[in-house]
């Protein structure tokens, strides 16, 4: 048997093995944990949340900077 035929045979055996598995068995073979699509945010939703977090961060940084400026001007 030639090496390429051996590879084809191995590939076909693996394909058959995977096709015989249930969905749960296949998920156990994943390298990472299974994540349902319903838990993944769209880019629009993700950017909306990120924008709110960035806005809060900007406000907190601005408040902190204002406080530092006020304290240093009193010295």
Backbone as CSV, one residue per row, in Angstrom:
resi,resn,N_x,N_y,N_z,CA_x,CA_y,CA_z,C_x,C_y,C_z
1,UNK,0.851,-1.185,0.000,0.000,0.000,0.000,0.892,1.242,0.000
2,UNK,0.550,2.190,-0.839,1.310,3.435,-0.929,0.959,4.347,0.245
3,UNK,1.881,5.241,0.631,1.610,6.145,1.765,0.337,6.964,1.595
4,UNK,0.054,7.424,0.382,-1.150,8.242,0.188,-2.416,7.413,0.393
5,UNK,-2.392,6.143,-0.004,-3.545,5.267,0.224,-3.743,5.010,1.710
6,UNK,-2.643,4.880,2.434,-2.725,4.674,3.879,-3.348,5.894,4.554
7,UNK,-2.946,7.079,4.110,-3.514,8.312,4.661,-5.007,8.387,4.388
8,UNK,-5.407,8.000,3.188,-6.830,8.017,2.844,-7.609,7.061,3.727
9,UNK,-7.020,5.902,3.982,-7.694,4.907,4.816,-7.858,5.436,6.247
10,UNK,-6.786,6.017,6.779,-6.832,6.568,8.135,-7.868,7.687,8.203
11,UNK,-7.898,8.530,7.203,-8.850,9.636,7.170,-10.283,9.110,7.139
12,UNK,-10.518,8.102,6.317,-11.869,7.532,6.218,-12.300,6.880,7.526
13,UNK,-11.378,6.197,8.186,-11.692,5.577,9.480,-12.049,6.646,10.510
14,UNK,-11.294,7.714,10.524,-11.569,8.812,11.462,-12.910,9.461,11.152
15,UNK,-13.198,9.637,9.884,-14.479,10.217,9.480,-15.628,9.332,9.955
16,UNK,-15.516,8.041,9.763,-16.554,7.104,10.207,-16.716,7.152,11.728
17,UNK,-15.594,7.204,12.434,-15.646,7.265,13.900,-16.399,8.514,14.362
18,UNK,-16.091,9.650,13.742,-16.747,10.901,14.125,-18.231,10.897,13.768
19,UNK,-18.569,10.320,12.639,-19.972,10.282,12.223,-20.823,9.408,13.136
20,UNK,-20.213,8.422,13.759,-20.947,7.524,14.657,-21.166,8.133,16.042
21,UNK,-20.439,9.187,16.363,-20.537,9.805,17.691,-21.803,10.633,17.829
22,UNK,-22.279,10.714,19.064,-23.390,11.624,19.348,-22.834,13.039,19.454
23,UNK,-23.719,14.007,19.496,-23.302,15.401,19.600,-22.509,15.645,20.885
24,UNK,-22.966,15.075,21.988,-22.270,15.253,23.268,-20.876,14.624,23.236
25,UNK,-20.760,13.455,22.624,-19.450,12.809,22.517,-18.497,13.650,21.674
26,UNK,-19.007,14.218,20.606,-18.168,15.059,19.751,-17.726,16.315,20.488
27,UNK,-18.611,16.891,21.282,-18.259,18.098,22.039,-17.166,17.814,23.060
28,UNK,-17.135,16.599,23.601,-16.085,16.233,24.552,-14.716,16.194,23.877
29,UNK,-14.687,16.009,22.577,-13.434,15.948,21.819,-12.894,17.331,21.460
30,UNK,-13.684,18.363,21.652,-13.243,19.714,21.310,-12.036,20.099,22.155
31,UNK,-11.151,20.886,21.576,-9.973,21.360,22.303,-10.399,22.352,23.383
32,UNK,-11.357,23.188,23.054,-11.878,24.174,24.009,-13.291,23.788,24.408
33,UNK,-13.807,24.453,25.429,-15.168,24.177,25.872,-16.172,24.574,24.809
34,UNK,-17.272,23.863,24.795,-18.370,24.170,23.882,-19.066,25.439,24.359
35,UNK,-19.324,26.362,23.439,-20.008,27.616,23.758,-21.240,27.718,22.861
36,UNK,-22.445,27.761,23.448,-23.648,27.893,22.617,-23.670,29.247,21.908
37,UNK,-24.162,29.254,20.687,-24.218,30.497,19.911,-25.056,31.565,20.594
38,UNK,-26.051,31.149,21.361,-26.931,32.127,22.016,-26.181,32.973,23.051
39,UNK,-25.029,32.493,23.528,-24.267,33.262,24.524,-23.245,34.200,23.890
40,UNK,-23.046,34.092,22.582,-22.062,34.930,21.894,-22.747,36.201,21.403
41,UNK,-22.207,37.343,21.804,-22.780,38.626,21.409,-22.416,38.960,19.972
42,UNK,-23.298,39.684,19.313,-22.972,40.186,17.977,-21.958,41.312,18.140
43,UNK,-21.298,41.693,17.048,-20.330,42.788,17.125,-21.006,44.069,17.587
44,UNK,-22.217,44.296,17.118,-22.938,45.511,17.488,-23.178,45.545,18.997
45,UNK,-23.639,44.417,19.558,-23.889,44.350,21.000,-22.586,44.486,21.785
46,UNK,-21.549,43.820,21.311,-20.261,43.867,21.993,-19.680,45.279,21.998
47,UNK,-19.780,45.976,20.873,-19.250,47.334,20.788,-20.071,48.303,21.633
48,UNK,-21.369,48.053,21.745,-22.212,48.902,22.584,-21.760,48.790,24.040
49,UNK,-21.527,47.563,24.501,-21.059,47.344,25.874,-19.664,47.929,26.047
50,UNK,-18.783,47.698,25.072,-17.422,48.227,25.146,-17.450,49.750,25.177
51,UNK,-18.337,50.356,24.398,-18.458,51.811,24.384,-18.889,52.353,25.730
52,UNK,-19.814,51.658,26.391,-20.262,52.082,27.715,-19.117,51.955,28.712
53,UNK,-18.361,50.872,28.624,-17.227,50.688,29.530,-16.159,51.744,29.285
54,UNK,-15.897,52.060,28.009,-14.909,53.090,27.685,-15.363,54.453,28.197
55,UNK,-16.665,54.725,28.071,-17.200,56.007,28.541,-17.055,56.113,30.052
56,UNK,-17.360,55.031,30.776,-17.206,55.035,32.234,-15.738,55.181,32.621
57,UNK,-14.859,54.510,31.895,-13.430,54.621,32.168,-12.965,56.054,31.938
58,UNK,-13.426,56.673,30.845,-13.050,58.050,30.538,-13.534,58.984,31.643
59,UNK,-14.781,58.781,32.093,-15.319,59.630,33.172,-14.499,59.470,34.443
60,UNK,-14.189,58.230,34.814,-13.409,57.992,36.028,-12.018,58.602,35.910
61,UNK,-11.399,58.486,34.755,-10.074,59.064,34.539,-10.144,60.586,34.595
62,UNK,-11.182,61.157,33.986,-11.339,62.615,34.001,-11.567,63.107,35.428
63,UNK,-12.401,62.402,36.206,-12.641,62.780,37.600,-11.348,62.702,38.404
64,UNK,-10.578,61.646,38.195,-9.322,61.476,38.904,-8.343,62.590,38.528
65,UNK,-8.246,62.885,37.242,-7.338,63.945,36.783,-7.756,65.292,37.350
66,UNK,-9.057,65.564,37.370,-9.555,66.825,37.909,-9.207,66.933,39.387
67,UNK,-9.355,65.821,40.121,-9.022,65.811,41.544,-7.548,66.064,41.781
68,UNK,-6.699,65.471,40.956,-5.253,65.672,41.086,-4.899,67.122,40.784
69,UNK,-5.512,67.698,39.765,-5.247,69.098,39.411,-5.669,70.020,40.544
70,UNK,-6.823,69.752,41.141,-7.301,70.606,42.234,-6.362,70.516,43.423
71,UNK,-5.923,69.300,43.764,-5.035,69.137,44.916,-3.686,69.804,44.663
72,UNK,-3.151,69.634,43.464,-1.826,70.202,43.195,-1.875,71.726,43.113
73,UNK,-3.025,72.294,42.750,-3.111,73.750,42.667,-3.242,74.372,44.054
74,UNK,-3.605,73.589,45.042,-3.720,74.117,46.395,-2.367,74.209,47.083
75,UNK,-1.388,73.476,46.589,-0.068,73.455,47.245,0.643,74.766,47.116
